[in-house]
Amino acid sequence: MKTIIKNISLAVLSVILIVNLTSCEATKNANNKQKGAVIGAAGGAILGAILGNNVGKGGNGEIGAVIGGVVGGTAGVLIGAKMDKQAQKIEEEIPGAQVERVDDGIVVTFDENSGVHFDTNKYNITPDSRVTLDKLAAVLVEYPDTNVLVIGHTDSVGSDAYNMTLSKNRAYAVTHFFTDEKGLNPSRFTTNWFGETKPIATNDTPEGRAQNRRVNIVIVPNEKMKEDAKKEAGN
């Protein structure tokens, strides 16, 4: 699946406006790393909107604190290039996953049809899911200068409280797979959960509920990557 770019914020609209002033062809051909040069600190809004930033119900902290602001200028170009490369690697290794490059980050969505699923009312990771997560863990090892946000969601079957706990347990199961079983640094990971409060499809059909029972893996540049990019850019 090709990487998808979300165009749903004023930050991206501002990019289009700026590029239009110089070249219409440049707008057509602009990739993520090029857009990173002009989005600047106004970014981060798209990623926050997608993930339900600052939703008061559920979770163990604000997502915005993990996402941070998008780096602009030449440093933004350098970061964008690295994140583009990492997103491409994930797509190559896990063709069933939905991979989206948003702001400076990468959003990987796993539902029951794309490699990571849980048995009904369970939160233990199935053998098939382990295979997929093992591939993602290898990519995270290859690209160490990133932080990872794991977010759990459920469908609407069951009570609100039950689903909130279930999504929490499933999110932590994924986080612990990376940290406890694969040995990745726990300081890279933040775990959050929203139960049934952030559906992406209807809960009125089996197909829609399967989409809502999902885990998001969000990969963002850490401070080291940002500082290295700024130094390389001469900032």
Backbone bond lengths (Angstrom), bond angles and torsions (degrees), N, CA, C in turn:
res aa  C-N    CA-C-N  psi(-1)  N-CA   C-N-CA  omega(-1)  CA-C   N-CA-C  phi
1 M - - - 1.449 - - 1.522 109.68 -
2 K 1.328 115.84 134.12 1.449 119.27 -179.95 1.516 110.21 -73.56
3 T 1.328 114.36 150.12 1.457 119.57 179.72 1.514 109.85 -65.30
4 I 1.335 116.30 135.78 1.457 122.87 -177.11 1.508 108.82 -104.82
5 I 1.335 117.42 136.81 1.453 121.41 176.90 1.518 108.60 -108.54
6 K 1.310 117.64 122.76 1.453 122.73 178.58 1.523 109.68 -78.52
7 N 1.333 116.89 126.77 1.454 121.27 178.90 1.514 109.48 -116.02
8 I 1.329 117.43 68.84 1.455 119.49 -171.83 1.514 113.25 -129.96
9 S 1.309 118.75 23.83 1.459 118.17 -179.66 1.505 110.88 -139.13
10 L 1.317 115.50 163.31 1.443 120.66 177.02 1.514 111.34 -61.66
11 A 1.327 116.18 -29.70 1.456 119.23 178.86 1.517 110.74 -59.04
12 V 1.341 116.29 -46.19 1.455 119.52 -179.52 1.522 110.71 -71.13
13 L 1.337 117.51 -36.45 1.452 119.88 176.64 1.516 111.08 -60.52
14 S 1.316 115.74 -37.21 1.459 119.41 178.41 1.520 110.69 -66.55
15 V 1.335 116.82 -35.33 1.460 120.35 176.65 1.521 110.16 -61.36
16 I 1.331 115.79 -47.24 1.456 120.38 -178.66 1.516 110.53 -61.47
17 L 1.323 117.29 -42.55 1.450 121.70 -179.89 1.516 111.00 -61.71
18 I 1.335 116.51 -45.36 1.462 120.34 -178.51 1.519 111.21 -64.37
19 V 1.323 116.52 -44.08 1.458 119.39 -178.06 1.513 111.12 -68.51
20 N 1.338 117.47 -36.36 1.454 121.06 178.53 1.515 111.82 -60.21
21 L 1.306 116.86 -30.55 1.457 120.59 179.78 1.515 111.90 -69.04
22 T 1.331 116.49 -19.64 1.462 120.06 -177.85 1.513 113.09 -108.76
23 S 1.355 117.16 -42.27 1.458 119.14 -176.39 1.506 110.57 -167.35
24 C 1.332 116.55 123.80 1.468 120.13 176.92 1.515 110.37 -66.46
25 E 1.327 117.58 -36.38 1.453 121.72 179.93 1.521 110.46 -64.75
26 A 1.313 116.83 -34.53 1.459 120.06 179.09 1.516 110.69 -63.99
27 T 1.334 117.58 -35.76 1.459 121.16 177.40 1.513 110.94 -62.45
28 K 1.324 116.05 -41.52 1.460 119.86 -178.95 1.521 111.13 -65.56
29 N 1.332 115.81 -36.58 1.450 119.61 -172.67 1.515 114.14 -97.06
30 A 1.351 117.82 -4.95 1.459 120.20 -175.59 1.518 110.77 -63.05
31 N 1.337 116.45 130.63 1.449 119.90 175.16 1.515 109.27 -105.43
32 N 1.327 116.73 -176.55 1.465 120.49 -175.23 1.522 112.35 -60.66
33 K 1.317 118.05 -43.53 1.463 119.18 -176.92 1.522 111.17 -66.98
34 Q 1.347 117.99 -33.72 1.452 120.30 177.21 1.519 111.09 -68.86
35 K 1.319 116.21 -41.73 1.456 119.88 178.81 1.521 111.35 -64.69
36 G 1.329 116.40 -30.26 1.451 119.74 179.63 1.508 112.98 -60.18
37 A 1.327 117.44 -23.39 1.451 120.31 -178.41 1.516 112.27 -69.45
38 V 1.330 118.06 -25.67 1.458 120.00 -174.47 1.519 114.81 -117.87
39 I 1.338 117.67 -12.72 1.459 118.98 178.63 1.517 110.51 -66.27
40 G 1.335 116.16 -48.86 1.451 120.43 175.17 1.508 113.91 65.45
41 A 1.320 115.62 -159.16 1.462 121.59 -172.25 1.510 113.52 -68.42
42 A 1.343 117.83 -11.64 1.460 120.05 177.68 1.517 111.22 -69.60
43 G 1.339 117.19 -15.58 1.448 120.99 -177.85 1.513 112.25 -72.68
44 G 1.321 115.00 -174.78 1.451 121.09 -176.06 1.514 111.52 93.69
45 A 1.337 116.41 -20.19 1.455 120.12 -177.68 1.517 111.73 -69.33
46 I 1.323 116.81 -37.27 1.466 119.65 -178.24 1.515 110.11 -65.72
47 L 1.309 116.05 -49.88 1.456 120.58 -178.53 1.516 110.81 -60.70
48 G 1.321 116.72 -42.55 1.457 120.10 178.07 1.510 112.36 -61.98
49 A 1.347 116.36 -39.99 1.451 120.11 -179.90 1.521 111.92 -65.88
50 I 1.329 115.54 -40.23 1.465 119.94 -179.74 1.520 111.33 -64.50
51 L 1.316 116.08 -40.13 1.459 120.55 -173.16 1.512 113.46 -89.82
52 G 1.314 118.61 -3.55 1.455 120.49 -179.54 1.503 112.04 80.86
53 N 1.318 117.27 41.92 1.458 122.23 -176.66 1.519 111.59 -56.53
54 N 1.345 115.30 136.76 1.462 122.95 174.91 1.524 114.05 66.57
55 V 1.331 116.78 17.92 1.458 118.63 172.46 1.522 108.19 -67.19
56 G 1.309 117.12 126.86 1.453 120.22 -172.15 1.514 114.63 -72.68
57 K 1.317 117.41 -19.62 1.453 120.65 -175.01 1.520 110.49 -98.51
58 G 1.317 116.69 121.62 1.452 120.51 177.43 1.520 112.36 89.37
59 G 1.313 115.40 168.29 1.445 120.39 176.87 1.511 113.73 83.70
60 N 1.315 114.49 169.40 1.456 119.10 -178.48 1.519 112.00 -122.90
61 G 1.313 117.28 26.61 1.460 120.79 179.09 1.513 110.48 157.35
62 E 1.328 116.18 162.90 1.452 120.34 -179.17 1.523 110.84 -71.14
63 I 1.321 115.44 133.01 1.455 120.23 177.69 1.519 110.33 -64.83
64 G 1.328 116.01 -33.35 1.455 120.20 -178.14 1.509 113.00 -57.83
65 A 1.310 117.20 -30.93 1.458 120.75 179.72 1.518 111.18 -66.60
66 V 1.324 117.28 -26.90 1.459 121.54 178.42 1.522 110.67 -85.45
67 I 1.333 115.86 -40.65 1.457 120.30 -175.72 1.523 111.26 -66.73
68 G 1.325 116.49 -48.93 1.457 119.99 -177.57 1.513 111.23 71.84
69 G 1.319 116.16 -171.75 1.458 121.34 179.06 1.512 111.44 -94.66
70 V 1.309 116.22 153.19 1.454 121.55 178.27 1.520 109.11 -77.46
71 V 1.318 116.42 134.99 1.463 121.94 179.33 1.519 109.10 -82.45
72 G 1.330 116.83 131.41 1.461 120.75 -179.50 1.514 112.33 -102.37
73 G 1.334 115.93 -171.93 1.451 121.77 177.43 1.513 112.96 67.92
74 T 1.335 114.94 -159.17 1.466 120.34 -178.96 1.517 111.67 -61.92
75 A 1.341 116.86 -36.56 1.463 120.10 177.72 1.526 110.51 -60.63
76 G 1.328 116.49 -38.27 1.459 120.43 177.38 1.516 112.45 -63.13
77 V 1.331 115.93 -36.73 1.464 119.94 177.03 1.523 110.35 -62.96
78 L 1.330 116.24 -45.01 1.464 120.54 -178.80 1.522 111.52 -64.02
79 I 1.343 116.49 -43.32 1.461 119.97 178.10 1.526 110.35 -64.81
80 G 1.334 115.85 -43.63 1.463 119.50 179.68 1.512 112.55 -58.54
81 A 1.330 116.49 -39.42 1.460 120.13 179.39 1.521 111.19 -63.85
82 K 1.338 116.69 -41.80 1.464 120.40 179.12 1.522 111.41 -65.89
83 M 1.326 116.49 -41.68 1.464 119.59 -178.84 1.524 111.05 -71.56
84 D 1.339 117.47 -34.95 1.465 120.60 174.20 1.532 110.46 -59.12
85 K 1.331 115.26 -44.42 1.466 120.50 -178.67 1.523 111.17 -64.57
86 Q 1.333 115.96 -40.37 1.458 119.37 179.55 1.524 110.99 -67.60
87 A 1.333 117.01 -40.57 1.467 120.56 178.36 1.522 110.77 -61.93
88 Q 1.327 116.44 -41.29 1.461 120.50 178.37 1.526 111.03 -62.77
89 K 1.332 115.58 -39.54 1.456 119.86 179.27 1.526 111.17 -62.93
90 I 1.330 116.17 -41.77 1.472 120.14 179.05 1.524 110.01 -63.22
91 E 1.332 116.62 -43.06 1.467 120.19 179.15 1.517 111.33 -60.80
92 E 1.332 116.33 -39.44 1.464 120.29 -179.61 1.522 111.27 -68.60
93 E 1.333 116.70 -40.01 1.459 120.71 -175.69 1.529 112.33 -80.18
94 I 1.345 116.45 -31.91 1.471 120.75 -176.17 1.530 108.34 -129.90
95 P 1.332 118.03 76.81 1.470 120.56 -174.18 1.521 114.07 -63.47
96 G 1.329 118.94 -19.32 1.455 120.30 -179.31 1.508 114.15 -82.71
97 A 1.325 117.87 -12.73 1.465 120.78 -176.34 1.519 110.82 -81.08
98 Q 1.329 115.95 151.62 1.452 121.46 172.23 1.527 107.91 -90.86
99 V 1.319 116.57 117.39 1.457 121.73 -175.44 1.523 108.60 -116.53
100 E 1.320 116.10 123.98 1.462 121.49 -179.02 1.519 109.93 -125.84
101 R 1.338 116.26 130.56 1.455 120.85 172.98 1.520 107.96 -93.21
102 V 1.328 116.53 114.26 1.454 122.00 -175.33 1.517 108.91 -130.78
103 D 1.337 117.53 127.52 1.460 120.96 -175.02 1.532 108.49 51.40
104 D 1.317 117.85 -133.56 1.461 120.82 176.90 1.522 111.87 -86.79
105 G 1.338 117.94 0.00 1.449 120.67 -171.07 1.515 114.95 -107.67
106 I 1.322 114.20 176.26 1.462 123.71 175.18 1.515 107.19 -125.13
107 V 1.316 117.06 128.55 1.454 122.03 176.00 1.524 108.27 -110.20
108 V 1.329 116.82 117.78 1.459 122.40 176.36 1.518 107.51 -108.64
109 T 1.312 116.37 121.14 1.464 121.16 -177.87 1.518 109.55 -110.39
110 F 1.324 114.94 124.14 1.460 121.32 175.34 1.520 108.53 -113.00
111 D 1.330 116.89 122.46 1.461 120.04 169.41 1.522 108.08 -118.87
112 E 1.309 117.23 -167.81 1.467 119.95 -173.60 1.528 112.71 -68.85
113 N 1.328 116.58 -12.98 1.454 120.10 -179.32 1.523 113.03 -103.98
114 S 1.330 117.58 3.35 1.463 118.65 -171.76 1.523 113.85 -133.34
115 G 1.314 117.89 30.82 1.442 118.86 165.54 1.506 118.08 113.74
116 V 1.327 119.01 -24.09 1.463 120.84 179.23 1.513 108.77 -130.97
117 H 1.321 116.44 118.55 1.461 119.31 179.71 1.526 109.22 -145.29
118 F 1.299 114.92 166.39 1.459 121.65 -179.58 1.528 108.89 -126.28
119 D 1.311 116.53 146.60 1.456 119.98 173.54 1.530 109.34 -64.48
120 T 1.331 116.29 155.87 1.454 121.18 -177.14 1.528 111.54 -54.40
121 N 1.323 115.10 127.40 1.467 123.40 178.35 1.529 113.44 63.45
122 K 1.327 116.87 15.47 1.456 120.83 179.63 1.527 110.30 -114.15
123 Y 1.329 116.01 160.96 1.459 118.75 175.54 1.523 112.66 -130.74
124 N 1.330 116.95 7.62 1.452 119.02 173.39 1.529 109.46 -76.87
125 I 1.323 116.77 143.25 1.460 121.54 -176.78 1.528 109.60 -78.87
126 T 1.320 116.57 128.81 1.461 121.40 -178.01 1.531 110.21 -74.97
127 P 1.328 117.37 161.03 1.473 120.26 179.04 1.530 113.27 -56.96
128 D 1.329 117.36 -41.79 1.467 119.99 179.23 1.523 110.90 -63.84
129 S 1.328 116.31 -39.09 1.462 119.91 179.10 1.519 111.30 -66.01
130 R 1.321 116.93 -34.77 1.457 120.87 178.57 1.528 111.10 -60.59
131 V 1.313 116.40 -38.55 1.464 120.22 179.82 1.525 110.22 -60.99
132 T 1.338 116.09 -44.78 1.463 120.30 -179.85 1.516 111.45 -66.82
133 L 1.325 117.47 -46.57 1.455 120.93 -178.64 1.527 111.34 -66.35
134 D 1.317 116.79 -30.46 1.467 120.22 176.98 1.526 109.88 -63.58
135 K 1.310 117.56 -38.87 1.465 121.27 178.09 1.527 110.77 -65.93
136 L 1.333 116.34 -40.76 1.459 119.74 178.64 1.527 110.37 -67.26
137 A 1.323 116.83 -38.66 1.467 120.47 178.33 1.525 110.69 -59.57
138 A 1.316 117.19 -38.75 1.463 120.54 179.14 1.523 111.35 -63.44
139 V 1.324 116.52 -37.62 1.471 120.09 177.41 1.523 110.15 -67.40
140 L 1.331 117.07 -40.27 1.462 120.33 179.04 1.525 111.45 -64.60
141 V 1.324 117.10 -33.36 1.465 120.67 175.49 1.524 109.76 -67.39
142 E 1.319 116.55 -39.41 1.464 121.38 -178.35 1.529 111.47 -68.04
143 Y 1.339 116.64 -29.48 1.460 121.84 -179.52 1.535 108.60 -120.37
144 P 1.326 117.51 81.67 1.471 120.60 -171.59 1.528 115.04 -77.49
145 D 1.345 117.93 -17.00 1.467 119.81 -174.26 1.524 111.96 -88.19
146 T 1.319 115.20 48.30 1.464 121.03 178.82 1.522 109.61 -139.02
147 N 1.317 114.99 155.20 1.460 121.96 170.39 1.515 109.00 -106.90
148 V 1.324 116.03 156.53 1.460 121.23 -172.79 1.520 109.97 -129.26
149 L 1.319 115.34 131.10 1.458 122.70 176.37 1.520 108.30 -113.15
150 V 1.331 117.46 123.56 1.457 122.78 178.90 1.524 108.44 -108.05
151 I 1.343 117.09 125.92 1.462 121.21 -174.84 1.524 109.45 -128.55
152 G 1.329 116.46 127.73 1.457 121.91 -179.95 1.518 112.76 -102.50
153 H 1.347 115.76 144.18 1.464 122.84 177.99 1.529 109.45 -137.96
154 T 1.323 116.20 157.01 1.471 121.18 174.93 1.527 109.71 -131.38
155 D 1.333 114.95 174.93 1.458 118.97 169.17 1.527 108.44 -85.34
156 S 1.336 116.76 -169.27 1.467 119.90 -173.90 1.526 113.88 -96.43
157 V 1.333 117.61 4.27 1.457 120.21 179.09 1.524 109.05 -72.33
158 G 1.328 117.23 126.24 1.455 121.12 -176.24 1.512 111.50 100.13
159 S 1.304 116.53 173.72 1.460 120.90 -177.73 1.520 111.43 -75.51
160 D 1.337 115.71 160.33 1.464 120.37 177.94 1.530 110.92 -57.62
161 A 1.324 115.86 -46.15 1.463 120.17 -176.74 1.526 111.12 -64.35
162 Y 1.322 116.37 -41.96 1.461 120.34 -179.86 1.524 110.65 -62.44
163 N 1.342 116.21 -45.46 1.459 120.07 -178.30 1.524 112.21 -67.59
164 M 1.330 116.34 -33.23 1.460 118.72 177.58 1.537 110.12 -63.54
165 T 1.331 115.58 -44.29 1.462 119.70 179.00 1.519 111.33 -66.88
166 L 1.333 116.70 -40.41 1.465 120.45 -179.81 1.526 110.85 -62.96
167 S 1.332 117.04 -43.34 1.463 119.69 179.93 1.524 110.76 -66.65
168 K 1.315 116.55 -35.31 1.470 120.34 176.08 1.520 110.61 -63.04
169 N 1.318 116.82 -47.69 1.459 120.53 -178.38 1.530 112.01 -63.86
170 R 1.332 116.30 -38.80 1.458 119.75 179.51 1.528 111.08 -68.55
171 A 1.322 116.77 -40.81 1.463 119.73 178.77 1.525 110.34 -62.76
172 Y 1.324 116.51 -44.75 1.463 119.53 -179.89 1.525 111.46 -67.94
173 A 1.327 117.50 -30.72 1.464 119.86 176.47 1.525 110.49 -61.27
174 V 1.336 116.34 -40.89 1.465 120.67 178.63 1.525 110.52 -68.85
175 T 1.338 116.39 -44.92 1.462 119.79 178.84 1.519 111.09 -59.38
176 H 1.323 116.66 -45.59 1.461 120.14 -178.66 1.534 111.89 -67.00
177 F 1.320 116.86 -28.73 1.461 119.25 174.92 1.526 109.62 -60.61
178 F 1.336 115.98 -46.14 1.459 120.12 -179.06 1.532 112.35 -67.73
179 T 1.320 116.14 -43.06 1.470 119.47 -173.04 1.527 112.91 -86.23
180 D 1.330 117.32 -45.09 1.461 120.43 -175.26 1.528 112.88 -83.18
181 E 1.336 115.88 -41.06 1.457 118.86 -175.60 1.528 113.34 -91.59
182 K 1.329 116.70 -35.84 1.461 120.16 -177.89 1.525 112.37 -98.88
183 G 1.321 117.56 -8.52 1.456 120.59 173.77 1.516 115.64 76.95
184 L 1.336 118.36 18.23 1.458 120.20 177.09 1.521 110.00 -74.19
185 N 1.311 116.77 150.89 1.458 122.52 -175.43 1.529 110.99 -63.58
186 P 1.324 118.77 119.11 1.472 120.83 -179.66 1.525 113.57 -58.40
187 S 1.334 117.69 -26.16 1.462 119.94 -178.86 1.518 112.30 -66.53
188 R 1.325 117.56 -15.56 1.465 120.87 177.77 1.526 112.20 -78.90
189 F 1.327 117.43 -15.29 1.462 120.62 -167.16 1.526 112.96 -109.74
190 T 1.319 114.63 139.42 1.464 123.39 168.85 1.520 107.35 -126.47
191 T 1.320 117.53 137.90 1.457 121.85 -176.92 1.522 109.89 -115.92
192 N 1.317 116.27 134.21 1.460 121.20 -179.57 1.520 109.17 -140.89
193 W 1.320 117.48 165.18 1.464 121.00 -176.72 1.520 109.51 -157.97
194 F 1.346 115.38 149.45 1.458 120.76 -176.85 1.519 113.77 -133.71
195 G 1.317 118.65 7.42 1.455 119.65 179.26 1.510 111.54 56.96
196 E 1.337 115.70 -129.18 1.462 120.99 -178.34 1.532 112.37 -98.95
197 T 1.345 117.93 8.90 1.468 120.70 -168.71 1.523 114.32 -80.82
198 K 1.353 119.09 -10.49 1.464 121.55 -177.60 1.524 111.57 -126.56
199 P 1.351 118.50 61.21 1.467 119.73 -179.57 1.525 111.36 -68.36
200 I 1.324 116.24 147.58 1.457 121.40 173.81 1.521 111.29 -110.43
201 A 1.329 116.27 -2.38 1.462 121.99 178.93 1.525 108.06 -148.86
202 T 1.326 115.95 171.23 1.450 119.95 179.32 1.525 111.10 -67.24
203 N 1.310 116.21 144.65 1.460 120.64 173.89 1.525 111.67 -94.58
204 D 1.324 116.40 9.52 1.462 121.18 -177.50 1.521 112.98 -88.35
205 T 1.333 117.41 -7.78 1.459 120.78 -179.87 1.524 110.05 -129.54
206 P 1.332 117.67 153.82 1.473 119.92 176.78 1.524 112.34 -58.96
207 E 1.339 116.03 -37.73 1.459 119.70 -179.18 1.528 111.19 -65.86
208 G 1.329 116.49 -41.61 1.454 120.09 179.05 1.515 112.10 -66.68
209 R 1.330 116.45 -41.76 1.465 119.41 178.89 1.524 111.16 -63.52
210 A 1.349 117.05 -35.28 1.465 120.19 178.20 1.524 110.69 -63.66
211 Q 1.324 117.33 -36.13 1.466 120.61 177.42 1.529 111.29 -68.81
212 N 1.308 116.40 -36.13 1.468 120.04 -177.69 1.520 112.74 -74.05
213 R 1.321 117.49 -24.61 1.468 120.56 175.61 1.525 107.72 -81.23
214 R 1.321 115.94 87.84 1.456 119.92 -168.99 1.521 111.62 -143.46
215 V 1.320 114.02 166.17 1.459 122.18 172.91 1.520 107.81 -128.61
216 N 1.334 116.67 130.22 1.462 121.99 172.52 1.525 109.49 -97.33
217 I 1.315 115.71 134.33 1.461 121.97 171.01 1.530 105.94 -113.24
218 V 1.306 116.42 115.99 1.458 121.08 -178.01 1.522 108.80 -110.41
219 I 1.318 116.89 125.43 1.458 122.70 -177.47 1.522 108.05 -114.55
220 V 1.322 116.54 124.00 1.463 121.29 -178.39 1.522 110.22 -130.32
221 P 1.328 117.87 153.34 1.471 119.24 178.29 1.520 111.32 -65.47
222 N 1.330 116.32 138.90 1.461 118.65 176.83 1.527 110.01 -86.88
223 E 1.306 116.32 179.85 1.467 119.63 -176.15 1.527 111.97 -64.24
224 K 1.322 117.17 -32.86 1.464 119.87 178.68 1.521 110.93 -62.81
225 M 1.335 117.24 -45.16 1.451 119.77 178.84 1.523 110.68 -62.03
226 K 1.323 116.42 -41.29 1.465 120.08 -179.67 1.521 111.41 -64.92
227 E 1.322 116.32 -45.12 1.462 119.78 -178.86 1.526 111.09 -67.44
228 D 1.326 116.88 -40.18 1.465 120.21 177.84 1.527 110.78 -61.94
229 A 1.336 116.21 -40.71 1.464 120.09 179.46 1.522 111.09 -65.61
230 K 1.321 116.80 -40.78 1.460 120.39 179.06 1.527 111.30 -64.10
231 K 1.340 116.09 -40.32 1.476 119.75 178.83 1.520 110.60 -66.11
232 E 1.344 115.75 -42.77 1.456 119.79 179.76 1.515 111.58 -64.50
233 A 1.347 115.48 -32.46 1.466 120.24 179.28 1.518 112.28 -81.61
234 G 1.341 116.57 -7.92 1.451 120.36 179.84 1.490 114.08 81.64
235 N 1.366 117.49 21.09 1.464 120.95 179.94 1.533 110.58 -81.82
